[in-house]
Amino acid sequence: MNVTCDLPFGPGAPWLAPLAGYSDLPFRMLCRRYGAACCVTEMVSVKGLLYGGQGSERLLAKSPDDQPLVVQLFGAEPDVFERVMPGLVQQGYTHFDLNCGCSVRKVTKSGSGSALMAKPGLLLSVAKVMVDAAGPGRVGVKLRLGIQHGEENFIEIGQRLADLGVGWLTLHPRTAKQLFGGEADWSRIAELVRAVPVPVLASGDLFTAEAAARCLRETGCAGVMFARGALTDPMIFDRLRALLAGDEPRPRTALSLAQAATAHIELSRELDGTPRAFRALRAFLPRYAKGLSGIRSLRQRLIECQDWDELLAEAQSIATLAELPGATAHDHADLSPEC
């Protein structure tokens, strides 16, 4: 099936990946300020939406400026998707992504996430329900290579998804069994690009703008999706745009990270403002200081913050931290949040 997708693709149109526990509305808006062309929500359980699970509706929070937006769903039962999708479309959500990439146990034990790679027929049935509800070109699927080495089936699945009317594919080139171990094999992204007629986004080990530019060159992919790289450097989107334009990217400095952390707090206070958002930020903010000195002391001071103004003062103090010799944010990257 020949379909078109109206989302932004291209080397200079980097996306923010779905990040469990992190890519909420305030963080998406922060990344848009720094050049994210499209953002994906945290993964949302279709069963949670159907049965009113705690927190599912919060994950769907949006604003008029939060566009273009893709809602990532996970689940493994086509009939549940059939019951949930029409309501989401009626609420004004226009683009969706099926999570077939998350490999954490609490997701795969229900047959969802990367476990769907072991059941291509079921995966395709779920994707068809989504395409039928949203329309051709308005659904993407995030894939792994397969369950384990020797059982890679991403090419066949990708081709069959394109035939169904899926608008784009995202590939994290590791197997489900690998989790986040080893290195992402970008050569497999190039294979998928050659095999399917729809845009392919690259994911996996894109910790810096330089790495993303190299991935674009090596794979011919339609664009990149920043995940863990954005958590410690939300300015990574603008850095990539500058690199591709032949300009010198702004360096990642303590001052620029303090500015990003401050903006994140202000957005969270404005768009959410709940005690839950406050507590989440206290845990998030040390990421902005990865690779800088004094991070342990900063983390302790953040835990002790009791209000938003105290949190802002501590975020601004990141500007005073020095870089650790030879350290990078990648050295301390969290290996778990990417969906």
RABEL-V609170 format. One line per field, one symbol per residue. phi: phi as a letter, one per 40 degrees, with the letter a starting at -180 (. if undefined). psi: psi as a letter, one per 30 degrees, with the letter a starting at -180 (. if undefined). Layout:
phi=???
psi=???
This chain:
phi=.cbbbcccbidcbcbcccbdgbccddccccccdchccabbcdcbccccccbgcdgcccccdaadccacbbccbbibbdccccccddccccchcbbbbccbbcbcdcccccgcgcccccbdccdcccccdccccchdgbbbbcbbcicadgbcbccccdcccccchccabbbccbccccfbcgbcccccccccdccbcbdbccbhgccbcccccccdccbgccibbcbccccbacccccccdcdccgccccccbdcccccccccccccccccbgcdccccccdccdddcbdgbcgccccdcccdccbaccccccccccdccccccdgcbccdbcccbccb
psi=kjllkglkllegiklklkjkfehaeeeeeeeeeggkfklkllkkkeeeeeghkkfeeefgkllffikkkkjkkklgjeeeeefeeeeeeffgkfklkkjgfkgkefeffggabfffffieeeeeeeeeeeeeeflkfgklkklleaelkfgkgeeeeeeeeeffgkflkkkjilleffcglakkjfffeeeeefflglkkkkljgifleeeeeeeeeffglflljkcfefefifgfeeeeeeeffgljkkljleeeeeeeeeeeeeeeeefdgleeeeeeeeeeefefgkgllgeeeeeeeeefkfleeeeeeeefffffklkkkfkleefgkkgffk.
